[in-house]
Amino acid sequence: MTTLHGFVFGVYPYICLTVFLLGSLIRFDRDQYTWKSDSSQLLRSGLLRWGSNLFHVGILFLFFGHLMGLLTPHAFYGHFMEASVKQMLAIWSGGTFGVLCFIGLTMLIYRRVFDPRIRYTSHRTDIAILVILWVQLVIGLITLPFSWAHSDGRVMLILADWAQRIVTLRAVDAEALAGLPWPFLFHIVLGMTIFLLFPFSRLVHVWSGFATIGFLFRPHQVVRSRRLNLPAGHHLPGQPGAVPPPNAAAAVHPTEGRKVPA
């Protein structure tokens, strides 16, 4: 059992992270045409609007909440917040957004499985990854009563220490994790497996989602008409606020009014 825990919590995380990073890079380099979310909105958008919004709002909060909660050292917030207070904040906020995410993800799965038109155009991996995320979310919600029972923050500190040791390439105390309730262990292993499956599924579009932040800082595009040679912001004839160009001849196409050899 010690060897198994040492592999699952000390070696398996690095396997998953390596496949996650290198696999995403290789797929982007070799198969960019498959780098997409395969949206089915054009086929039917009924449940998609509510389901997608609830799912994405919930999953983004849970992702960054886990990221900051696990990787923030206790010494950083220990001066103004006790571990028990932080754990209660995590329980209430994670539970609220977890329920929102659960409702949205359930709607998306129902839509993709029971709508014949959507199911016919869906890949098996699309449905499989949604089901895996649903199971992971359910297990995460199951951990809430266990976290409430250990409201002193001890379990949270054990999990945070494990995650920080993985990121900083330090030795992991697998035995400390072995004593935790089973939902925490299942949640950790399935979460790492999702990172392992990430490059081989539609989840790769998450990278593009983070990259779109660059659009907020890109310069504005200035569009001018080549045919009319008008300055930017000038109205075309017939449009409200149209003003004749200063040089009417400049608005005539160069070939108009001239004979062109046959």
Summary of the structure (lengths in Angstrom):
residues: 262
radius of gyration: 26.8
end to end distance: 88.8
largest distance: 90.9
contacts: 677
relative contact order: 0.12
helix: 69%
strand: 1%
